[in-house]
């Protein structure tokens, strides 16, 4: 074995039982006995929970009493407790980077069936660490100040909540919303379950508060182009798309809309899910924030032929005196510096066309739940009256649950909100139309405060519940009573018969899905996605709003399907995490970065363009490449590439890696 | 007293001998200080003359070529014993060189090609060389071991003079350093300490923000090479970034990309791997199919490109030899089993 970096290594090895997580499948005592005989090992111990206080004290005491200068803990994943043990090493009086962690839980006991081979594998990994640590050197962390401003991506209820929490704490917030107005999906709802309070009554005050808050800078109809930097010091480039209305001048008076050359609305309104119509110049909905008109260049005559009389512009100028309409407006890129980012980009609903058996898009009286939300909304296209596309009021309505969810052909997950919103819609439809309402469900899932009670209430109201996955919605009728209706064919699994239920209107309770551009956002932010496409939290239980990228937090349904109370709670948590980061004032940067030996650098330029973080620059004077320590993320690309071996990566030097390989092969 | 010096060649092309002659007048100056005691290619000394010297009597032996045959091994071992300093001279001796590419074929393949299958071979019978040789002439042929080795795999080497062949300025500097009162530490490669880019006149044509490569081309595929732009940026697989400097960018000045004859810089374990690693990183694509196309079209001979001079000393060679050993052992075991089965029947 090679000597290492000069100092005679005095190594302490600690093997954790992790209750039975490790000890159940690894002979911990055998690993300790083995480790105690390895060269340089002064002490080897086992303990039930190394991460506990007494476990950490073992390390601290041994460093003091036995003069340890290297510490190895064989336990769980470094993600979980590397920090814990580095801290214990520091408290014991040694540099924290003289510690090394071996993962014998995720990488051994949980994945190896045979106890004997698990024990052998644990030994090999411990030996690798013993060989490796002698090359460890004391490293210093670097402190950099944290920019106190926060960027929030997405202006739904999650983004709004987080923005207000941070702004009320005196922090400057940039809130970026892709759409013309903030509010997200919640702004489209009429009532919220289970209390049935009016969605706009509780949301609109918050939206207005965002607009009026001196600490919030709102970017609507804007998108994130690029995010650069690192925790505490991000730079975001925001693309402000042209709405052809000067925001500062518009007062939302609707005069331009009234004076549009189109006398009546002609184009489907996006906000109303296409059920209502709008003009080319429009305000998406009456409570929009900001309450500013926008012109859609796809439908506006001026943009199509340049021959419009531009009566809207004239009206704005002459009748209101604001002259807010500007057909020459161009997109604009704004750059902001922030210390933390909260991602609250939400979800999209499942495209019901993907299940052709349910007839969405084929039968006009098959609706998605989101369309019904607009129909029952008092500010919706029908003023809250539930009428079908042919103008009739439905007398029998079927609500099909789990559309696209809990289905191995589509999405395997439960979308969590559909049961409850289906019940809510059932109640509202029944209340407004007096129709017979049938719910077709696989299971009713109502875990939540007051949710089960709401379900109970609906059953007493006389809403029908049929347990079974709907096979088909068809207009092929058999009996006279079915004539002119849609027939829902379903196997009633409680009775054990196939039933045909004729209805006037079908509501498809579509599930929740990650947004189409989730992958792109993930890449921009350098965070992770689960295989389904939801943004991945750092720990499902203990760090639910943090990501694996420091300084970036997630909130709301972009992390997974959730209802409004959960979303709001998570948004608050994300805001609190961001606050904790900002108020610390500075962050320590891990020293696992690449360093260039100027003596060895040949100035060949090869590393520069390869750095994914643009952390390498060229110093013409010295003819060497230079790494910006603050930007370096320690990915190792330049280290592997450097043809002159001038770049090394701290904590992952060639010596350390080769020693580790040597150790692992020796067992 | 003049210092005694020996020159010897193993498996080489003769270019390294030429490199000594290329020293021209300097050689005459040097002869004031040195005395040549052995130089088969130019002077009439015999092995016996070397054998008669006392151990360590020779100041320095300059040995070029890879060690391929048994007689070469014998002579270099003799020279090692008689010399204070052994210098591996030129790429073949330093890293295995072009003859080292023979290691990609096993011994039998080599013989079959040379004596039977080669396109210029006239087939008369089954004549094959054997170590005992052609008895009629009372000479013994040296044995081919089945692989070429750089000098330091056979004897201890004190210094290396790189290059295929080493250019006169490098040889001259090396001689002066060796003859000086404070010679460099043993093991030193007597050339530049940085990569070729550091002395390449085209290095400053690289943009400060770095560069990537969309397409590789071979010199024979391009009709025009821009003499004022880094060759690598033009897609020519120039190994300058990974190759030791010292030649003053001779090939580049002749508008040809560096093929890496000076070998790797200190600390690089495997030249070809380092070359492959840096060149592959520069490919400007994240699409696997496109990357494959770029490689297929522009780098049709990766072994010849990346390991032209360094194969016998490479990790790849080690893997190959070990694999071959295992295969041989496996084959022998199979054969024994087969023989036993036949016997039993």
Interface residues (C-beta under 8 A of the other chain):
Chain A: X600 X601 X602 X603 X604 X605 X606 X607 X608 X609 X610 X616 X617 X618 X620 X623 X637 X640 X641 X642 X643 X644 X645
Chain B: X194 X195 X196 X197 X198 X203 X206 X207 X208 X209 X210 X211 X212 X240 X241 X242 X245 X265 X266 X267 X268 X274 X275 X277 X278 X281 X282
